[in-house]
């Protein structure tokens, strides 16, 4: 993992804590943090993005999180509503709001683009394990390997249905 990506994970976690918004690392980067992968396993595929579930009360809560990250020099991606990048565009942060008034019936409808995203299973699998990423830093909540697999299956199903494909 690059130092920039590591910094981004720490920044998102710190901002979440400051705002009282629980954030959980849910994407492929979790493989670099989890204690469930044995040291003799092959190293995880490198990624330059960090995907987070953000447990918010409403869209205003989500906007507070995004604005606080923008204050730390992360910038909105004009094409992808849930994405922030660092100034050099070497790090991608995907923030997925979960809970309350943003994800009724397991779906998010993004306010600007009206893009629909399924978040079924997030609340169930984000009973995350807090992992110490480095001595002296706060622990980062990270999804479990089975939880990650479940979210991948749901995402696959969602994309499959979106494209009107048949099994």
N, C-alpha and C positions, 0 to 999 in steps of 0.2 A: 504494500500500500504506500502511496506517495505521501510525503509530509503534508501536502496541501489537502489531501483527502482526509488524513487523520485529523488535521486541524478543523476541517468542516464538521466531522462527526462530533468532536469535542464542543465546537461552537453551537451546533443545533441542540445538543444535550444541555449545555449551560443556559441557553436562551429559554428552552422549555422549562427548566427548573426555575429561572428567574420569574417567568410569567405564570408559573403554576399549571403548565400544560404538559401532560405526560406525553413524551415522544419515545417511540420504540423503533430501533433499527430493524427493518423488515426485509430488505433486499439481499441480493447475493453477497454483498459485503459482510453480512453477518457471519459468513464462513470464516472470516479472518479474526473474528472475535469470540466465537463460541468455544466453550470448553468440551462440546460434544464430539468434536472431530479429533481423532487420535493423531499424535505427532507423526506416526509412520504412514499416514494416508498421503496421497499425492497432494501437492499444494493446490489451493483453490485457484480458479481462473481469475486473472486480474480484472478489476473493474475500476472505472473512474467515476462511478456514481454511488451515491448513498441514498437509499430509499427509506423514508420514515413514515410511520403512522403517527398522526398528531391527534390526540384525544381532546377535542374541543367541544364547547357548549353550542357554538353557533358560528356563522361565517365571520362575524366581527372578531371573535376569539382567534380564528384562523388568520385573519388579516393582521391582528396584533403580532402573532408569531412571525409572519412573513415580513412585516415592517421592521421588527427587531433584528431579523437576519439581514435585511437590507442595510440597516444601520451599521452592521458589521462588514459591509462591503460585498455582500452577495447581491446579485442583480437578477431581476425577473427575465425569464426567457420569453420573448414576445410571441413565440409560436406555441409554447406548451405552458398552459396556465398553472400547472402544479410544480414547475421547475424553476430553480434558481441556479445561477452559475457564479463562480468566483470571477474576479476581474480578468484573469488570464484565460478563462473558459477551459481550464484543465480539470475542473471539478463540477459535477452535476449533482444537485440536491433535488430529489423528488419528495414533496411533502403531500401526503394523502390525509385529508381530514376525516376523522371517524367520530361518530357519536352524535348525540343530541339532535339539533336542528339541521344538520348538514347531510346526513345519510339515512334518510327514511327508506324503509323497505330494502336496505342493503345496497342502495344506489346513491351516488353523488351526481348531481347535475351542476356542473361548474357555472358560476354566475355569468361570466363573460362569454365564453365560447358555447355554452349549453351542451358541452360534451358530457356524455354519461359514462360513469365508471362504477364497476361493481366493487363493493367493499365487504361482501359477504364473507364471514369468517374472521375478519380482523379482530373484532372484540374478543372472540373465543381464543384465538391463537396468540394474542398479544399479552398474555399473562407471562411477560418476559422475564428472563433471567438477567439480573444486573451483573455485568462483567467488568472487572477492573482492567482498563485498557493500558494503563501505565501507573506505576506507583506514584502516589501523591495526587492523582486526578480522580474526580468523582467517577463512580461506576456508571456505565452506559447500559440501559436496558436493551437487550438483544433477543429477538425471537428465537425459538428453538428450531432445530433442524426439521422435526416433523411438522411444526407450524409453517415453516417456509415451504415445505413440500405441498402442504394443503393449499396455501395461497397460490402457488404456481398452477395447481390443478384448476382452481377457480378461475384464474386469469386465462388459462388456456380455453376453458369452457366458454368464458365470456367472449373471447376473440373469435372462437369457432362459431358461436351463435350470431355474433355481429356480422360475420361475413356470409351468413346463411349457408354454411357448409353442412353436409350430412356425414354421419359416421359411416 
